[in-house]
Amino acid sequence: MWGEFVMYDYDSVKYIEVLNNYLGMEHRTEYFNLSKTDDLKQALTLAVGAYRDYFNYESKLYELVEHFDESLEHYDTVTWVNMGHSPKKTDSLAMECAACLSDANDSFRELTERAEEYLSVLLKIILTAPDTVQQEILGGAYYISPQEIEERLQDLFTSVCYSDYHYAIPDNLNAFLETLKEEWSELALPQK
């Protein structure tokens, strides 16, 4: 399902270790053990970052596709009116640009959907964890019935998409958790 997102082969691990040592970085070199709170928290941090980044790029590409279409309409009207039905009457370079933008937008939509699916799975795992684990990872403990979980997650993702975007990973996570607290406030379990 999201195998490409989490693959660690021997050669890649060695290369990451060299980069970590050379550049002073701390990129992960092993699979997440989702039964460990720290690994679950780190997986959530990266999943939120991936989801927010990919959604941001997809949104910018969509906007670029729309703006380029408007530019064609105004500055290359012959190409614009013939795009769908008479490709031989269009500027081939403009058509290639439009196709590349559209393909890129579609690809980033797929990346966003995959990241959302992975983030959904992680959130479901966290929500079935003990209250203390939820508290440590999410900053609060929540109860969502199995019948409501999909709808609640979709509402959360919609709200997250309209919240302020941050490129920095910790800021993205904090903004996500704030949105989660607002969106799920009535689902919060009492603090012990």
C-alpha positions as CSV (number, residue, x, y, z in Angstrom):
1,M,0.0,0.0,0.0
2,W,2.6,2.6,1.0
3,G,5.6,0.4,0.6
4,E,7.6,2.9,-1.3
5,F,7.1,5.3,1.6
6,V,8.9,3.1,4.1
7,M,11.4,0.9,2.3
8,Y,14.8,0.4,3.9
9,D,17.2,-1.7,1.9
10,Y,20.8,-2.4,2.9
11,D,22.4,-0.1,0.4
12,S,20.0,2.8,1.1
13,V,20.6,2.5,4.9
14,K,24.3,2.7,4.3
15,Y,24.0,5.7,2.1
16,I,21.7,7.4,4.6
17,E,24.2,6.7,7.4
18,V,27.0,8.3,5.3
19,L,24.8,11.4,4.7
20,N,23.9,11.5,8.4
21,N,27.5,11.4,9.4
22,Y,28.8,13.7,6.8
23,L,26.0,16.3,7.0
24,G,25.2,15.9,10.7
25,M,21.7,14.8,10.0
26,E,19.5,12.3,11.8
27,H,17.5,10.7,9.0
28,R,15.9,7.4,10.1
29,T,17.6,4.1,8.9
30,E,15.1,1.5,10.2
31,Y,11.5,0.6,10.1
32,F,9.1,2.1,12.6
33,N,8.0,-0.2,15.4
34,L,4.4,1.1,15.9
35,S,4.1,-0.6,19.2
36,K,6.7,1.8,20.6
37,T,5.3,5.3,21.6
38,D,8.4,7.1,20.4
39,D,8.4,5.4,17.0
40,L,4.6,6.1,16.6
41,K,5.2,9.7,17.5
42,Q,8.0,10.0,15.0
43,A,5.9,8.2,12.3
44,L,3.1,10.7,12.9
45,T,5.4,13.7,12.7
46,L,6.7,12.5,9.3
47,A,3.3,11.5,8.0
48,V,1.8,14.9,8.9
49,G,4.8,16.6,7.2
50,A,4.4,14.6,4.1
51,Y,0.7,15.1,3.9
52,R,0.9,18.8,4.5
53,D,3.8,19.3,2.0
54,Y,2.3,17.2,-0.7
55,F,-1.1,18.9,-0.3
56,N,0.6,22.3,-0.5
57,Y,2.5,21.4,-3.7
58,E,-0.6,19.9,-5.2
59,S,-2.6,23.1,-4.4
60,K,0.1,25.3,-6.0
61,L,0.2,23.1,-9.1
62,Y,-3.6,23.2,-9.4
63,E,-3.4,27.0,-9.2
64,L,-0.6,27.1,-11.8
65,V,-2.7,24.9,-14.1
66,E,-5.6,27.3,-13.7
67,H,-3.4,30.4,-14.3
68,F,-1.7,28.9,-17.3
69,D,-5.1,28.1,-18.8
70,E,-6.1,31.7,-18.3
71,S,-2.9,32.9,-19.9
72,L,-3.6,30.7,-22.9
73,E,-7.1,32.1,-23.1
74,H,-5.8,35.7,-23.3
75,Y,-2.5,35.4,-25.1
76,D,-2.8,32.4,-27.3
77,T,-6.5,32.2,-27.9
78,V,-6.2,30.0,-31.0
79,T,-4.4,27.3,-29.0
80,W,-6.9,27.7,-26.1
81,V,-10.0,27.3,-28.2
82,N,-8.6,24.3,-30.2
83,M,-7.0,22.4,-27.2
84,G,-9.8,19.8,-26.9
85,H,-10.9,19.3,-30.4
86,S,-8.3,20.4,-33.0
87,P,-4.8,19.7,-31.6
88,K,-3.1,20.3,-35.0
89,K,-4.2,24.0,-34.8
90,T,-2.5,24.5,-31.4
91,D,1.0,25.6,-30.4
92,S,2.7,22.3,-29.6
93,L,5.0,23.9,-26.9
94,A,2.0,25.4,-25.1
95,M,0.2,22.1,-25.3
96,E,3.2,20.2,-24.0
97,C,3.4,22.7,-21.1
98,A,-0.3,22.2,-20.3
99,A,0.1,18.4,-20.4
100,C,3.1,18.5,-18.2
101,L,1.4,20.7,-15.6
102,S,-1.7,18.5,-15.7
103,D,0.4,15.3,-15.3
104,A,2.4,16.8,-12.4
105,N,-0.8,17.9,-10.7
106,D,-2.3,14.4,-11.0
107,S,0.9,12.9,-9.6
108,F,0.9,15.2,-6.6
109,R,-2.8,14.4,-6.0
110,E,-1.8,10.7,-5.9
111,L,1.1,11.5,-3.5
112,T,-1.3,13.5,-1.3
113,E,-3.9,10.7,-1.3
114,R,-1.3,8.1,-0.4
115,A,0.1,10.4,2.4
116,E,-3.5,10.9,3.7
117,E,-4.1,7.2,3.7
118,Y,-0.9,6.5,5.7
119,L,-1.7,9.3,8.1
120,S,-5.2,7.9,8.6
121,V,-3.8,4.5,9.4
122,L,-1.4,6.0,12.0
123,L,-4.2,8.0,13.6
124,K,-6.4,4.9,13.9
125,I,-3.5,3.1,15.6
126,I,-3.0,6.0,18.0
127,L,-6.7,6.3,18.7
128,T,-6.8,2.6,19.8
129,A,-3.8,3.1,22.1
130,P,-4.2,3.7,25.8
131,D,-5.1,7.2,26.9
132,T,-1.6,7.9,28.2
133,V,-0.1,7.1,24.8
134,Q,-2.6,9.3,23.0
135,Q,-1.9,12.0,25.5
136,E,1.8,11.8,24.9
137,I,1.5,11.8,21.1
138,L,-1.6,14.0,20.4
139,G,-1.6,16.1,23.5
140,G,-5.0,14.7,24.5
141,A,-6.9,11.5,24.5
142,Y,-10.0,11.0,22.3
143,Y,-12.7,8.5,21.8
144,I,-14.2,8.1,18.3
145,S,-16.5,5.2,17.7
146,P,-15.6,2.8,14.9
147,Q,-18.7,3.9,13.0
148,E,-17.6,7.6,13.0
149,I,-13.9,7.3,12.4
150,E,-13.8,7.7,8.7
151,E,-16.1,10.7,8.7
152,R,-14.2,12.3,11.6
153,L,-10.9,11.8,9.8
154,Q,-12.2,13.3,6.6
155,D,-13.5,16.4,8.5
156,L,-10.1,16.7,10.2
157,F,-8.2,16.5,6.9
158,T,-10.5,19.1,5.4
159,S,-9.9,21.5,8.3
160,V,-6.1,20.8,8.1
161,C,-6.1,21.8,4.4
162,Y,-7.6,25.2,5.3
163,S,-5.2,25.8,8.2
164,D,-2.0,27.7,7.9
165,Y,0.8,25.7,6.1
166,H,4.2,25.6,7.6
167,Y,7.2,24.2,5.8
168,A,9.1,23.3,9.0
169,I,8.3,19.8,10.2
170,P,7.7,20.7,14.0
171,D,5.5,23.7,13.1
172,N,3.5,21.5,10.7
173,L,2.9,18.9,13.4
174,N,2.0,21.6,16.0
175,A,-0.5,23.2,13.6
176,F,-2.0,19.8,12.8
177,L,-2.3,18.9,16.5
178,E,-4.0,22.3,17.2
179,T,-6.5,21.7,14.4
180,L,-7.1,18.2,15.7
181,K,-7.8,19.6,19.2
182,E,-10.3,22.1,17.8
183,E,-11.9,19.7,15.5
184,W,-12.3,16.9,18.0
185,S,-12.8,18.9,21.2
186,E,-16.1,17.3,22.0
187,L,-14.5,13.9,21.6
188,A,-11.8,14.5,24.2
189,L,-11.6,12.2,27.2
190,P,-11.3,13.7,30.6
191,Q,-7.7,14.2,31.7
192,K,-6.6,11.9,34.5
